[in-house]
Amino acid sequence: MGLSVGSKYAVMFALMAVQSACIPIPSEVIMPLAGVALVHTLGMTAMQVQMQLVLLATVASLASNVGSIPAYWVGARGGRPMVERYGRWLLLSQRDLDRVDHFFAHYGSITVLVGRMLPIVRTFIAFPAGVAKMNQVRFHIYTFVGSWPWCYALAYVGVRLGVSWNSNPQFKEIFHRFHLGVEAALVVGFVWFVVSHWKGRIRAEAA
């Protein structure tokens, strides 16, 4: 971990922005590692740790907003016509679009707020928010508010791990298993999505 504090914040910002642009880099790995790096970089008092955690969560939440902009605008500009025309090549169906419209119509903007605190969902929520034509200012406010506690909690886990990283080898093993579990869940979810939507595409073409 030879990077400066500013460089580590920049790396974390970039990764969190990318994962909010519908690219599945798990924040469940990014933020705990950021917490670990924070402890190793600074010999901090308890108050300094708290202040850095607040800053870390704030920067990560801002990154989530920045990364969401392209996905939101692709959904808002292309919307339903884009999915209807090109969706089958992206394994997006008319049913998916109807489900998104219904979900936003039924639950409203709170969908983004809650979605930002859910694993995997938070990565992809910007695109359907754009398709649903959610007010962009409200979208960014809800993205920040929903992302902040999620990022803070994960960074806090990382800080606790970082404190005992060298003194207790079990923490490394626990984090390694957690990391593998997140990656396995992402792979299973992706395979299920591809298989189920590919079958739906074949049925639609055969009809």
ChimeraX attribute file (.defattr): number of C-alpha atoms within 10 A of each C-alpha:
attribute: neighborCount
match mode: 1-to-1
recipient: residues
	/A:1	9
	/A:2	8
	/A:3	11
	/A:4	10
	/A:5	13
	/A:6	9
	/A:7	11
	/A:8	17
	/A:9	19
	/A:10	15
	/A:11	14
	/A:12	21
	/A:13	21
	/A:14	16
	/A:15	21
	/A:16	29
	/A:17	24
	/A:18	19
	/A:19	22
	/A:20	30
	/A:21	24
	/A:22	21
	/A:23	16
	/A:24	17
	/A:25	19
	/A:26	20
	/A:27	24
	/A:28	21
	/A:29	19
	/A:30	22
	/A:31	27
	/A:32	24
	/A:33	20
	/A:34	25
	/A:35	27
	/A:36	21
	/A:37	21
	/A:38	24
	/A:39	19
	/A:40	15
	/A:41	14
	/A:42	12
	/A:43	10
	/A:44	13
	/A:45	9
	/A:46	9
	/A:47	9
	/A:48	12
	/A:49	18
	/A:50	14
	/A:51	11
	/A:52	18
	/A:53	22
	/A:54	18
	/A:55	14
	/A:56	24
	/A:57	24
	/A:58	19
	/A:59	20
	/A:60	31
	/A:61	27
	/A:62	20
	/A:63	23
	/A:64	30
	/A:65	23
	/A:66	18
	/A:67	24
	/A:68	29
	/A:69	20
	/A:70	17
	/A:71	22
	/A:72	27
	/A:73	18
	/A:74	16
	/A:75	21
	/A:76	21
	/A:77	13
	/A:78	16
	/A:79	20
	/A:80	19
	/A:81	11
	/A:82	14
	/A:83	20
	/A:84	14
	/A:85	12
	/A:86	14
	/A:87	17
	/A:88	18
	/A:89	11
	/A:90	11
	/A:91	18
	/A:92	19
	/A:93	21
	/A:94	14
	/A:95	10
	/A:96	15
	/A:97	19
	/A:98	11
	/A:99	13
	/A:100	17
	/A:101	18
	/A:102	13
	/A:103	15
	/A:104	19
	/A:105	12
	/A:106	11
	/A:107	10
	/A:108	15
	/A:109	18
	/A:110	15
	/A:111	17
	/A:112	28
	/A:113	22
	/A:114	17
	/A:115	20
	/A:116	29
	/A:117	18
	/A:118	14
	/A:119	15
	/A:120	23
	/A:121	16
	/A:122	26
	/A:123	27
	/A:124	20
	/A:125	24
	/A:126	33
	/A:127	24
	/A:128	25
	/A:129	27
	/A:130	24
	/A:131	25
	/A:132	23
	/A:133	18
	/A:134	18
	/A:135	11
	/A:136	15
	/A:137	9
	/A:138	14
	/A:139	24
	/A:140	21
	/A:141	14
	/A:142	21
	/A:143	25
	/A:144	23
	/A:145	18
	/A:146	21
	/A:147	27
	/A:148	22
	/A:149	17
	/A:150	21
	/A:151	28
	/A:152	22
	/A:153	17
	/A:154	21
	/A:155	30
	/A:156	23
	/A:157	19
	/A:158	25
	/A:159	25
	/A:160	15
	/A:161	22
	/A:162	23
	/A:163	15
	/A:164	14
	/A:165	19
	/A:166	11
	/A:167	9
	/A:168	12
	/A:169	10
	/A:170	13
	/A:171	17
	/A:172	15
	/A:173	12
	/A:174	12
	/A:175	18
	/A:176	12
	/A:177	12
	/A:178	14
	/A:179	15
	/A:180	13
	/A:181	12
	/A:182	16
	/A:183	17
	/A:184	12
	/A:185	13
	/A:186	17
	/A:187	12
	/A:188	10
	/A:189	12
	/A:190	12
	/A:191	12
	/A:192	12
	/A:193	13
	/A:194	14
	/A:195	12
	/A:196	11
	/A:197	18
	/A:198	18
	/A:199	11
	/A:200	17
	/A:201	18
	/A:202	11
	/A:203	10
	/A:204	11
	/A:205	8
	/A:206	7
	/A:207	6
